[in-house]
Amino acid sequence: MTLYGSLDERSGGFRYDRRLVEELRAGGDAVEVVELPWRSYPCGLLDNGSRRLRDRLDVDVDVMVQDELAHPSLVRTNRHLPYPIVSIVHHLRASERRRLAPLYRAVERRYLDTVDAVVCTSTVTRDVVTGLGVDGDATVVAPPAGDRFDPAIGATTIHERAHEDPLRIVFVGNVTPRKGLDSLMTGLAAADTDAELTVVGRALDEDYVAGVRRTVAERGLTDRVRFAGELSDADLAATLQASHVLAVPSHYEGFGIVYLEGMSFGLPAIASRAGGATDIVTDGETGLLVDPDVPTSIARAIETLAGDRDRLAEMGQAARHRYERHPDWGETTARVRQLLESVAATAEVTK
């Protein structure tokens, strides 16, 4: 497997890659991991002329799995590699609202032209990938499992917690503009309720974080918002256990494993209509879908959950049931392995 950075990083995409490697190895497959240094987009594109990179990727494998995040360094390099390639697409850069989105779309389209098949983590991602020209028969949807915590929590606990005041909201994710924390703060301030918010996650954009903190101060939210930073798994589990609602109104998520992890604790989600969250969150049943660009829609969602605690309890129980129905890592890995075996077999026949 080829990827940027370290397989040990904590974001959802890296947890997916890491767990997939572990499951494939546990099933008897030999998996070699090639970790490439993080690159800016321009420097990544320049890597395609690097003989050193080609030599590093000259490994003896039946099939190479690549995390699509590393596509800048691979878009032309792939054409010189001697083995079939399967790409894991968590979400495409071109799907995000970026000034250079047309450039990213063009580069990602060319990158996908160099691979033999694609693993998509959601149906929405598959739709985007096929929209860029990938044959649908060369794709598989293999969502991540959300069993990072797998707590034992029953209907009675969910019901009793739902009737505690005030409403406790938790945001979990890297603090970047894409995650929509600024809209969540504005929505919280506009909501006619005294709900509290805990923000869990690493600050990756200091200017953005400073702007969010200014909003907190200006909107009089200082006593109702806590910035917890990064937490250990144990502390995060305790925070989720004590919360009522998970709110991450991202501008785009390829899948959004955090929603599923919240559901394992019986937390309905306030999630974005954009991206893969719609694979997990059923509006009005396991959470509420909002427009991240319209803070008033977030405010209405908060008011709805704070004002009807019986409904909050019902949605929490539905969220837990949705988590329990979700594919586990065994099923996800089986889908990926079947695709890898098919690609390898086809490559062998055509030699």
C-alpha positions, 0 to 999 in steps of 0.5 A: 500500500502506498500513502502519504504520511504515516499509517499511524496517523489518527484521522479517519482515512488513515484509520481505514487504511491501517485497519485494512492492512491489519485485516488483510494481513490477518487473512494471510495476505502479505502487505508491504506499506510504502509511506511517502513524505507529505508534499504540497500540491505543487511539489507532489506534482513535481515528484512525477519526474523523480526517478527516486520515487519510481525506484521506491515504488519498484516493489514485487507485488501482485497489486498495488493499493494506493490511497488517493490522497497521494495522487499528486505524486502518482498521477504520471508516476503510475504509468511507469509502474509494472503492476496493476493499481487499485486506489482507495478513494475516501473523498476527492479533493475536487469535491471540496470547495476550493479555489483551484477545484477545476485544476484538482478535478483535471488532475484527479481525472488523469490519476484515476485513468491510471488505476485498474479499479477503485475502492470507494468508502461511500456510494456518494464517493462512487458516484463522483468517481464514476462521474470522472470516467471510472467504469462502475464495474471497476469499483466497490463500495467498502465503508469503514466500520465504526467499531473503534469504541463499540460501547455497551449502551442500552435503550434505558441509558439512552432514554435517561440521558436524553432527558438531562439538561442542558443539551450537550453537543460534541464536535469531533474532527480536525479544526479546519474550514471544511468541517464547518465549526464556524457555522456550528458556532453561529448556529449555536448562538442563534438557537433559542436554547442554552445548549453546550458544546465541546470541541474535540480535535486538532487545530490544523489552521490557526487563523481559522481557529482564531476566527472561531474563538472570536465568534465564541467571544463575540456571541457570548458563548464563552461559558457554553463552549469548551475547546478540549483539543485532541483526546485519548481514545479513553477520554473521547469515549467518555466525552461521547458517552456524556453527550447528547448529540454529535454535530459536524456540519462539514462542507463535504465528507467522503464518508464521515466515520465520526458519525458512525462512531457517535451512533455507537454511543446512541448519539444522533448526528447533526450532519451535512447534506453534502457528501457521504454523510447521507449514507449513514444519517437518515434525516429525521430518524438517526439525525438531522441533515443541515446546510452547512452554509446556512447557520439558521438550519443548524440552529433549528436542528439544535432547537428541535433536539433540545426541545423534544427530549422524547424524540431525542431519545428515539433518534438516539436509539435509532442511531444505535440500531443503525450502528449495529446494522453497519458492516464490520471490518470483516465484511469490508475487507472481504469486499476489498479482497475480492476486488484485489483478487479480480484485478490481480487475476486479470493482470495475470491473464493479460501478461 
